[in-house]
Amino acid sequence: MPPPFQDERLSSWMERIADVYRVSLDGLQAHVGWARPALQLESEPVRADMERIAAATRSSVERLFAMTFHDVPPRYRTLLRPASRETCPVCSRGMQRPQRLRAWSFAFSFRCDRHRQPLFGFETRGACALGGDEASAQRGAEFLYRWAMGRDTAAVPVGSVLSLLLSPSRKASSPAPWELARLPLAHQHEPSILSRRCRRPALRIVVPEFALAVPIYDQRLPSGVADLPNAPWAERYALAVGVARVLRNPVDAILRTLEASDDFGRKKVKALLDRWPAAIRGAVDCGARRTRTRGEGGRTAQNTHFKPRLVREPSNRDAWRDRADA
């Protein structure tokens, strides 16, 4: 019987044990006798089921509970992707069935922190165009992890930054002809495409490469934080990049967003800013007063910088060590 890896999920270990005995996971469940499906057992472990598994695997119940998500904060739990199958190419080298770690189930986990390698999955949509700013993606992922764990130390609450990025910068509208260039010519004039109302979130302004990575008619950005785990990889990765960029210079990000927004979007953004720290709101107002407009939303003044020392970076320790401390 293979021993579990450090931080391995219970369902991952059960699958690898089932492979040893050449049975399916359902077959192993029937033989051992636990009641709930393995994925459900990870989120809501039942002691009677854990005791049956412990007896069959000669493990302690405490060790099995440590392989579940029973003790994570509620916000972190809502951002889990239980069915995720991403793996580390180094960790899984030579393995018939790669292990899946608990940390990799977080919606904003994009790499193996131990080997500093991107996680490998079957979803490659937008990967090439979005991979150019890996540092921001990792920094944003760390901010999001700390926020989910209830240890948010950023000058602006990360939840407020996500709300900004998901907020519409313009009214939803049909795609422009140039936005359909990647579609086959025969599909560019289909009524279902031309009549589609496409969202225009602020994320597209803060992370313009997202629009290059995923065409407007294929973007599946959720409207709220609760739906983030269901978003595709490109949308989640772009949000992590956006969080890092906003927190690096909140005032400049807001001013750029206001410039590129229409009246509808500006009202939405300003309504969100009412809940931001007063220092940032004041700096935004100061920057807006120094702005010279050229038509709707133009700005020629130099960028207004917020004091970066007020935005705490994640620690320099490896992320897997930080998570172990949690």
ABEGO torsion letter per residue (X at the ends): XBBBBBGBBAAAAAAAAAAAAGBBAAAAAAAAGBABBAAAAAABBBAAAAAAAAAAAGBBAAAAAAABAAABBAAAAAABBAABABBBAAAABGBABBBBBAAAABAABABBAAAGBBBBBABABGAAAAAABAAAAAAAAAAAAAAAAGABABABBAAAAAAAAABBABBBBBBBAAAAAABBAAAAABAAAAABBBBBBAAAAABAAAAAABBAAABBBBABAAAAAABBAAAAAAAAAAAAAAAABAAAAAAAAAAABBAAAAAAAAAAAAABBAAAAAAAAAAAAABBBBEBGBBABBBBBBBAAABBBBBABBAAAAAAAX
